[in-house]
């Protein structure tokens, strides 16, 4: 009888400790992904501010991501942080296009469509279409760089 009773107590302790260990597991994959996305967004925003091309929308999205994370909505937190990073990337592309266009203008060889493409990129970014904004800004930058090469030739 004593052995059976001790065996039952051992089983109960094993179950209790197993449950406690299960409750104290590592963070979920979604939580880890959200943490990483938020950290990357913070780094991107810091780089943007240091480079002189900050983006208020990216900062606002990061704030929303942090709020979602605090509410343990890790999927939304990761999505918002990734959108923040995309806004930073689009802002950087537009900044680079403007710098290239200014260099072409200073060289006296601006191309006609470059400024229009930059305007379209800014509009796309303001509408939240970061992929289109990046594509248009990169095209504008390429045009400006080609104009600059043409002026130097």
C-alpha positions as CSV (number, residue, x, y, z in Angstrom):
1,X,0.0,0.0,0.0
2,X,2.7,2.4,0.9
3,X,4.4,1.9,-2.4
4,X,1.2,2.5,-4.4
5,X,0.5,5.7,-2.4
6,X,4.0,7.0,-3.0
7,X,3.8,6.1,-6.6
8,X,0.5,8.1,-6.9
9,X,2.1,11.1,-5.1
10,X,5.1,10.9,-7.4
11,X,2.8,10.9,-10.5
12,X,0.9,13.9,-9.1
13,X,4.2,15.8,-8.5
14,X,5.4,14.9,-12.0
15,X,2.2,16.2,-13.5
16,X,2.3,19.4,-11.5
17,X,5.9,20.1,-12.3
18,X,5.3,19.2,-16.0
19,X,2.4,21.7,-16.1
20,X,4.6,24.4,-14.4
21,X,7.4,23.7,-16.8
22,X,4.9,23.9,-19.8
23,X,3.7,27.3,-18.5
24,X,7.2,28.7,-18.3
25,X,8.2,27.9,-21.8
26,X,10.2,30.1,-24.1
27,X,8.3,32.9,-26.0
28,X,6.2,31.8,-29.0
29,X,7.5,32.1,-32.5
30,X,5.1,34.9,-33.2
31,X,6.4,36.8,-30.1
32,X,10.0,36.3,-31.2
33,X,9.2,37.4,-34.7
34,X,7.4,40.5,-33.4
35,X,10.3,41.4,-31.2
36,X,12.8,41.0,-34.0
37,X,10.6,43.1,-36.4
38,X,10.3,45.8,-33.8
39,X,14.0,45.9,-33.2
40,X,14.7,46.1,-36.9
41,X,12.2,48.9,-37.4
42,X,13.8,50.8,-34.5
43,X,17.2,50.4,-36.1
44,X,15.9,51.5,-39.6
45,X,14.2,54.6,-38.1
46,X,17.4,55.5,-36.2
47,X,19.4,55.1,-39.4
48,X,16.9,57.3,-41.2
49,X,17.0,60.0,-38.6
50,X,20.8,59.9,-38.6
51,X,20.9,60.1,-42.4
52,X,18.6,63.1,-42.6
53,X,15.5,61.3,-44.1
54,X,13.2,60.6,-41.2
55,X,9.7,59.3,-41.8
56,X,7.0,60.3,-39.4
57,X,4.6,57.6,-40.7
58,X,7.3,54.9,-40.0
59,X,7.6,56.2,-36.5
60,X,3.8,56.1,-36.0
61,X,3.7,52.6,-37.3
62,X,6.4,51.5,-34.9
63,X,4.5,53.1,-32.1
64,X,1.4,51.1,-33.1
65,X,3.5,47.9,-33.3
66,X,4.8,48.4,-29.8
67,X,1.2,49.0,-28.6
68,X,0.1,45.8,-30.3
69,X,3.0,43.9,-28.7
70,X,2.1,45.2,-25.3
71,X,-1.4,43.8,-25.8
72,X,0.2,40.5,-26.9
73,X,-1.1,40.8,-30.4
74,X,2.2,39.6,-31.9
75,X,0.9,39.1,-35.4
76,X,-0.3,42.7,-35.7
77,X,2.9,43.9,-34.0
78,X,5.1,42.2,-36.5
79,X,3.0,43.4,-39.5
80,X,3.1,47.0,-38.2
81,X,6.8,46.9,-37.6
82,X,7.4,45.5,-41.1
83,X,5.3,48.2,-42.6
84,X,7.4,50.7,-40.6
85,X,10.6,49.3,-42.2
86,X,9.0,49.5,-45.6
87,X,8.2,53.1,-45.1
88,X,11.8,53.8,-44.1
89,X,13.0,52.0,-47.2
90,X,10.7,54.0,-49.4
91,X,11.7,57.3,-47.8
92,X,15.4,56.4,-48.3
93,X,14.7,55.6,-52.0
94,X,13.0,59.0,-52.4
95,X,15.8,60.8,-50.5
96,X,18.4,59.2,-52.8
97,X,16.4,60.1,-55.9
98,X,16.1,63.7,-54.8
99,X,19.8,63.9,-54.1
100,X,20.6,62.5,-57.6
101,X,18.1,64.8,-59.2
102,X,19.7,67.8,-57.4
103,X,23.2,66.7,-58.7
104,X,21.9,66.5,-62.2
105,X,20.2,69.9,-61.9
106,X,23.4,71.4,-60.6
107,X,25.3,69.9,-63.5
108,X,22.8,71.6,-65.8
109,X,21.5,68.4,-67.2
110,X,18.2,67.4,-65.6
111,X,15.9,65.1,-67.4
112,X,12.3,66.1,-67.9
113,X,10.6,63.2,-66.2
114,X,12.8,62.8,-63.1
115,X,10.9,65.3,-60.9
116,X,7.6,63.9,-62.0
117,X,8.7,60.4,-61.0
118,X,9.8,61.7,-57.6
119,X,6.4,63.3,-57.2
120,X,4.6,60.1,-58.1
121,X,6.8,58.2,-55.6
122,X,6.0,60.6,-52.8
123,X,2.3,60.3,-53.7
124,X,2.5,56.5,-53.6
125,X,4.2,56.6,-50.2
126,X,1.6,58.9,-48.8
127,X,-1.0,56.4,-50.0
128,X,0.8,53.6,-48.3
129,X,2.0,51.8,-51.4
130,X,5.6,51.4,-50.4
131,X,6.5,49.0,-53.2
132,X,5.4,51.4,-55.9
133,X,7.1,54.3,-54.1
134,X,10.4,52.4,-54.1
135,X,10.0,51.4,-57.8
136,X,9.2,55.0,-58.9
137,X,12.0,56.5,-56.7
138,X,14.6,54.1,-58.0
139,X,13.6,54.9,-61.6
140,X,13.9,58.6,-60.9
141,X,17.3,58.0,-59.3
142,X,18.5,56.0,-62.3
143,X,17.3,58.8,-64.6
144,X,19.1,61.4,-62.6
145,X,22.3,59.4,-62.5
146,X,22.1,58.9,-66.3
147,X,21.5,62.6,-66.8
148,X,24.6,63.3,-64.6
149,X,26.7,60.9,-66.7
150,X,25.4,62.5,-69.9
151,X,26.4,65.9,-68.6
152,X,29.9,64.7,-67.7
153,X,30.4,63.1,-71.1
